[in-house]
Amino acid sequence: MRFSPPLQVLERGPGGEVSESPTIEDIVAMYVINESPIDWITEEFGLTYAQIYAALSYYYDHKEAIDRAMDETEALASKIGLNSQAHLAQIRARQSNS
């Protein structure tokens, strides 16, 4: 369950595909939990520093509810067999290639 909306509106890519910006939970997972550098997040997702700091500010203002939602999402992912550690390894590999 996602607690917050995307930071930006949906956008159309060059091939017409629709992409969604990271949610506040995505930013929290990358920066707070996985300790990804803010520079990497801005470059990888096309976000500004202000957007990232706004997301983090919102998170700390609503930490309990967002943490609960993220825990529920993690529990559901585990229940259906998704491995967050494998996904984290993929993100770190992308970071090291950047």
Backbone as numpy.savetxt, mean C-alpha at the origin, in Angstrom:
# Nx Ny Nz CAx CAy CAz Cx Cy Cz
-10.68 -6.55 3.68 -11.51 -5.37 3.68 -10.63 -4.13 3.68
-10.88 -3.23 2.77 -10.11 -2.00 2.70 -10.83 -0.92 3.49
-10.09 -0.24 4.33 -10.66 0.79 5.19 -10.73 2.13 4.48
-9.81 2.39 3.58 -9.72 3.73 3.01 -9.74 3.70 1.49
-10.11 4.82 0.89 -10.13 4.92 -0.56 -8.73 5.08 -1.12
-8.59 4.92 -2.45 -7.29 5.20 -3.06 -6.90 6.65 -2.83
-5.61 6.93 -2.90 -5.14 8.30 -2.71 -5.46 9.17 -3.93
-5.59 8.55 -5.09 -5.90 9.28 -6.31 -7.07 8.59 -7.00
-7.65 9.28 -7.96 -8.73 8.67 -8.73 -8.16 7.61 -9.66
-9.05 6.79 -10.21 -8.63 5.80 -11.18 -8.10 6.50 -12.41
-7.08 5.92 -13.02 -6.48 6.51 -14.21 -6.41 5.46 -15.30
-6.44 5.92 -16.54 -6.28 5.02 -17.68 -4.83 5.01 -18.13
-4.28 3.80 -18.28 -2.92 3.66 -18.75 -2.85 3.79 -20.26
-1.65 3.72 -20.82 -1.48 3.90 -22.26 -2.23 2.86 -23.09
-2.43 1.67 -22.56 -3.16 0.63 -23.28 -4.64 0.63 -22.97
-5.12 1.65 -22.26 -6.53 1.74 -21.91 -6.89 1.05 -20.61
-5.92 0.36 -19.98 -6.22 -0.33 -18.72 -6.42 0.70 -17.61
-7.24 0.33 -16.66 -7.52 1.21 -15.52 -6.63 0.78 -14.37
-5.95 1.75 -13.77 -5.12 1.44 -12.62 -5.57 2.27 -11.44
-5.39 1.72 -10.27 -5.81 2.39 -9.05 -4.58 2.72 -8.23
-4.56 3.91 -7.67 -3.45 4.30 -6.81 -3.49 3.51 -5.51
-2.36 3.45 -4.82 -2.33 2.73 -3.54 -3.28 3.34 -2.53
-3.84 2.49 -1.69 -4.68 2.97 -0.60 -3.80 3.36 0.58
-4.42 3.91 1.59 -3.69 4.25 2.80 -3.08 2.98 3.41
-3.84 1.87 3.38 -3.31 0.62 3.90 -2.07 0.18 3.12
-2.08 0.40 1.80 -0.91 0.05 0.99 0.31 0.85 1.42
0.10 2.15 1.64 1.21 3.02 2.07 1.72 2.57 3.44
0.80 2.27 4.35 1.19 1.80 5.69 1.98 0.50 5.58
1.49 -0.43 4.76 2.19 -1.71 4.61 3.60 -1.50 4.07
3.72 -0.61 3.09 5.04 -0.39 2.50 5.98 0.35 3.44
5.50 1.43 4.04 6.40 2.30 4.82 6.53 1.88 6.28
5.41 1.69 6.95 5.44 1.41 8.39 5.84 -0.05 8.66
5.20 -0.98 7.96 5.44 -2.39 8.25 6.70 -2.92 7.57
6.82 -2.65 6.26 7.93 -3.21 5.49 9.15 -2.29 5.42
9.02 -1.09 5.96 10.11 -0.11 6.02 10.70 0.24 4.65
9.81 0.32 3.65 10.25 0.77 2.32 10.57 2.25 2.39
11.61 2.69 1.70 11.95 4.12 1.71 10.87 4.95 1.00
10.61 6.12 1.54 9.61 7.00 0.92 10.01 7.35 -0.51
11.29 7.54 -0.76 11.73 7.83 -2.13 11.31 6.73 -3.09
11.46 5.48 -2.68 11.06 4.37 -3.53 9.56 4.39 -3.79
8.76 4.65 -2.73 7.31 4.68 -2.87 6.89 5.78 -3.85
7.50 6.96 -3.73 7.13 8.06 -4.64 7.46 7.70 -6.08
8.61 7.11 -6.30 9.02 6.75 -7.66 8.20 5.60 -8.22
7.97 4.58 -7.42 7.28 3.37 -7.89 5.81 3.62 -8.20
5.17 4.50 -7.43 3.73 4.69 -7.56 3.33 6.08 -8.04
4.30 6.92 -8.32 3.99 8.25 -8.83 3.26 9.14 -7.84
3.53 8.94 -6.56 2.90 9.74 -5.52 3.84 10.87 -5.10
3.26 11.91 -4.55 4.07 12.99 -4.02 4.38 12.70 -2.54
5.37 13.40 -2.02 5.67 13.26 -0.59 4.46 13.70 0.23
3.77 14.74 -0.22 2.60 15.22 0.51 1.52 14.15 0.59
1.31 13.40 -0.49 0.31 12.33 -0.47 0.70 11.23 0.51
1.96 10.90 0.54 2.41 9.85 1.46 2.28 10.32 2.90
2.71 11.54 3.19 2.60 12.05 4.56 1.14 12.23 4.97
0.27 12.59 4.02 -1.16 12.70 4.32 -1.73 11.33 4.66
-1.32 10.31 3.91 -1.78 8.95 4.19 -1.32 8.49 5.56
-0.07 8.78 5.89 0.47 8.38 7.19 -0.22 9.14 8.32
-0.50 10.42 8.10 -1.20 11.21 9.10 -2.60 10.64 9.35
-3.29 10.30 8.26 -4.62 9.71 8.38 -4.53 8.38 9.13
-3.53 7.59 8.81 -3.35 6.30 9.48 -3.18 6.49 10.99
-2.31 7.39 11.39 -2.07 7.56 12.83 -3.29 8.14 13.55
-4.11 8.91 12.83 -5.36 9.41 13.42 -6.42 8.32 13.56
-6.33 7.27 12.75 -7.32 6.19 12.73 -6.66 4.82 12.88
-5.57 4.79 13.61 -4.71 3.61 13.69 -5.44 2.34 14.12
-6.24 2.42 15.14 -6.91 1.22 15.66 -7.82 0.59 14.60
-8.63 1.39 13.96 -9.56 0.87 12.95 -8.82 0.34 11.72
-7.79 1.05 11.29 -7.04 0.61 10.11 -6.26 -0.66 10.43
-5.63 -0.73 11.58 -4.91 -1.94 11.97 -5.86 -3.14 12.03
-7.05 -2.94 12.57 -8.04 -4.02 12.66 -8.42 -4.49 11.24
-8.67 -3.54 10.34 -9.03 -3.90 8.96 -7.89 -4.64 8.28
-6.66 -4.19 8.50 -5.50 -4.86 7.89 -5.32 -6.27 8.47
-5.56 -6.43 9.76 -5.47 -7.76 10.38 -6.53 -8.70 9.79
-7.74 -8.18 9.58 -8.81 -8.99 8.99 -8.44 -9.41 7.56
-7.86 -8.50 6.81 -7.44 -8.80 5.45 -6.35 -9.87 5.45
-5.40 -9.73 6.35 -4.32 -10.71 6.46 -4.86 -12.08 6.84
-5.81 -12.12 7.76 -6.41 -13.40 8.18 -7.14 -14.06 7.01
-7.87 -13.26 6.24 -8.56 -13.80 5.08 -7.58 -14.31 4.03
-6.51 -13.56 3.80 -5.49 -13.99 2.83 -4.88 -15.32 3.26
-4.59 -15.46 4.53 -4.03 -16.73 5.04 -5.03 -17.86 4.87
-6.28 -17.56 5.14 -7.33 -18.58 5.06 -7.47 -19.13 3.64
-7.31 -18.25 2.64 -7.46 -18.72 1.26 -6.12 -19.10 0.62
-5.05 -19.06 1.41 -3.78 -19.58 0.96 -2.83 -18.58 0.33
-3.07 -17.30 0.50 -2.13 -16.30 0.00 -1.03 -16.10 1.02
0.18 -15.98 0.55 1.33 -15.86 1.43 1.88 -14.44 1.37
1.65 -13.67 2.42 2.11 -12.28 2.43 3.62 -12.18 2.48
4.28 -13.16 3.07 5.74 -13.14 3.12 6.35 -13.30 1.74
5.75 -14.14 0.90 6.22 -14.29 -0.49 6.02 -12.99 -1.25
4.88 -12.35 -1.01 4.62 -11.06 -1.67 5.61 -10.01 -1.20
5.91 -9.99 0.08 6.89 -9.05 0.62 8.26 -9.29 -0.02
8.63 -10.53 -0.22 9.91 -10.84 -0.87 9.95 -10.30 -2.29
8.82 -10.37 -3.00 8.74 -9.82 -4.36 8.91 -8.30 -4.33
8.28 -7.64 -3.38 8.41 -6.17 -3.27 9.85 -5.79 -2.98
10.49 -6.48 -2.06 11.89 -6.17 -1.74 12.81 -6.42 -2.92
12.52 -7.45 -3.71 13.32 -7.71 -4.91 13.16 -6.57 -5.90
11.96 -6.06 -6.06 11.74 -4.92 -6.95 12.47 -3.70 -6.45
12.49 -3.50 -5.13 13.19 -2.36 -4.57 14.68 -2.44 -4.86
15.25 -3.60 -4.72 16.68 -3.74 -4.93 17.06 -3.60 -6.39
16.11 -3.83 -7.30 16.36 -3.67 -8.73 16.16 -2.24 -9.20
15.59 -1.40 -8.34 15.32 0.00 -8.72 16.57 0.85 -8.60
